[in-house]
């Protein structure tokens, strides 16, 4: 058993040293070319697309059924995605988020927990806040708005061919 552990440890050490030898940091010019080819997507752009999707799903639910409570339910489902996402984005784009890598990682996890807690709190509060709440309509609004983030990614500015 000790022989197997020693062989595994030796292989892991050899593999990691091979990786260290193959690693070559990017020059400033190479890093800039990479950033130009793959531009970042603003979290606020994603949230804006989610807001539009939420409004559309609420209006469609209301318009197709003629029942106002379905529109409000779908709209509240959209809000249960948009409001926590906006809090998360604000937290990540804040002043302290990029002080150092450790702070950035801690901030990401902290704001993700805040986002999840706020979403759960909003869903728990839904029956008290929306008159004649329709859970299926609310969940449809929530899911459509959540998936709209992918639409924002697809509508992002095209990458440059360099």
Phi, psi and omega in degrees: 000319179296327180295317179297314180298321180293319179295317179297314179299319179296316180296318179297317180296318179295318179296319181290326178290326175297319179295320179297322180289327181279343184286130178226116180294151178287146172282169179299321180293318179295319179296320179294319177299320178296317178296323179292322181287328184233079182293150178284153176256128180292136176297333180289330176293318178298316180294322178298318177296322178295322178298314179298315179297319179297316177297317180297315182294324178293316179294322178294317179299317180291314184292319181288325184262336184074007180256117184298323183295331177290322176295316179294322179295313178296321178296321178293324175300320177295319178297328179292348174259314188291313183297309177298325178295322178293320177297316178300312181297319179297319179295320181286333181263009180289174185297323186272355187291337184238028178296314176202168183301322180297317178295321180296315180294314179299316179298320178301310181294321178298311182289331175294320177295319177298317180299313180295317180296319179294321178297312180298317179298319179294322179291323177293323182281347186307313182297334180276336186262333183249120179291133180054051182302133173253109181299316178300318179295319179296317180293325176295315177300319180296312183292316180298318180293321179296318181286345179295342177300325178292327177296320178298322178293318180292330180271005181296156177304141182292150179285145179282142176269108180247000000 
